[in-house]
Amino acid sequence: MEIVEDVVIVGAGIAGLTTSLGLHRLGIRSLVLESSDRLRITGFAFTTWRNAWKALDAIGIGESLRQQHNLTPSILVGSTFLVQPPSEISFKGYEVRCLQRRLLLETLAKELPNGSIRFSSKVVSIEESGFFKRVHLDDGTILKTKVLIGCDGVNSVVAKWLGFQKPVFTGRSAIRGNTNFKGGHGFGPKFRQFVGRGVRSGFLPCDDEMVYWFLTWTPASKEEELEDDPVKLKQFVISKLKDTPDEMKSVVEKTLLDGISSSPLRYRRPWELLWGNISKGSICVAGDALHPMTPDLGQGGCSALEDGVVLARCLAKALLKPGEEIKEKVDEEEEYKRIEMGLKKFAQERRWRSFDLISTAYMVGSIQQNNGKIMNFFRDKFLSRFISGFLLSKANFDCGMLN
């Protein structure tokens, strides 16, 4: 069976749904393919900086999400290596919140027309077909599309088709969790982070009851087996928190086993973005398929939101003329060239931003998680405010409006 679509997006994650909603706001229908049988709510939550809220406002869902998440006024950075008071960096003038991934994806999906997401649809191959692309699914379905967008994560089929290498393991891993304190957690809204002895940990309230926490470390080979066992994961995290305040320990101790996950940290070598094909013809990639990065800047999800707005804007300009809807009869070659130029513009806009975020996140993570005594002392004594400044500087980006 062959189905014809104007725009097919692979992956119903942040980038895929944001792109689809952006296109919908501009009058263009898209079909989103998701390999799972439902929305994948992994990662629990993530820090959303000012740049992310500008993107959420651009697609019209910022205000509803603000009402469900507390504003974060500052970050407290403590050392587990030196005995000294934590340093506090104010977020005054910046909008920072801890956004629950489930609420974001559900909000994005609800704003889309019925039938926009096709679940249990795994892409197995892609082939050229004149000015179209034919997308083969594992159930035998073939989709013929004018535009193919890969938002299918770090193991992207579309990125592979474009010639990108698989993201590489950084040597570090992360354990994340979500804890629900019914009746209130009492921690206040501040972001707490603790660094030292090769470990970075912290927690950030999403609202008055929900708290997101994380721990990153460099695993020994025997610790890599922890990934699929939540009981061992929880015990391991607690063992790594012996030098952190009691409030950090209590957040982890109260976490239910189904609220813990672990994953190796992977990233795309940034120089790949300088000469690689972010787009080729009528195909492109966005989100983690384009720029998988370490979580040290808190910009992975934020940049995926930026991608969605920029991509929808560039693609709409290619598919629509002012005041027009997509016509049934068009010159296929002319339209293909417009699509190609639109995706090239997207690639041009996102190439250096992605390069910058991947490189800076990797550098910050290397400094924060360094286990050398000299680096521990130098970082904790002098660099904490400098590093926190990176977080704010990368949040100054404005992806612009949809039109």
Salt bridges, closest charged atoms under 4 A:
GLU2 OE1 - ARG134 NH2 2.89
GLU5 OE1 - ARG29 NH1 2.67
ASP6 OD1 - LYS146 NZ 3.07
GLU34 OE2 - ARG40 NE 2.93
ASP37 OD1 - ARG38 NH1 3.55
ASP57 OD2 - ARG66 NH2 2.76
GLU63 OE1 - ARG66 NH1 3.45
GLU88 OE2 - LYS190 NZ 3.04
GLU95 OE2 - ARG66 NE 2.57
GLU95 OE2 - ARG97 NE 3.03
GLU106 OE1 - ARG102 NH1 3.33
GLU111 OE1 - ARG25 NH2 2.91
GLU127 OE2 - ARG134 NH1 2.47
GLU127 OE2 - HIS136 NE2 2.62
GLU128 OE1 - LYS133 NZ 3.04
ASP139 OD2 - ARG118 NH2 3.59
ASP243 OD2 - ARG197 NE 3.36
ASP246 OD1 - LYS249 NZ 3.83
GLU247 OE2 - ARG192 NE 3.42
GLU272 OE2 - ARG268 NH1 3.93
ASP296 OD1 - ARG172 NH2 2.80
ASP296 OD1 - ARG200 NE 3.45
GLU306 OE1 - ARG350 NH2 2.77
GLU306 OE2 - ARG353 NH2 2.84
ASP307 OD2 - HIS291 NE2 2.56
ASP307 OD1 - ARG350 NE 2.61
GLU324 OE2 - LYS327 NZ 3.81
GLU333 OE2 - LYS337 NZ 3.63
GLU334 OE2 - ARG338 NH1 3.24
GLU335 OE1 - LYS146 NZ 3.19
GLU349 OE1 - ARG313 NH2 3.42
GLU349 OE2 - LYS345 NZ 2.66
ASP356 OD2 - LYS394 NZ 2.91
ASP380 OD1 - ARG379 NE 2.77
ASP398 OD2 - LYS54 NZ 3.81
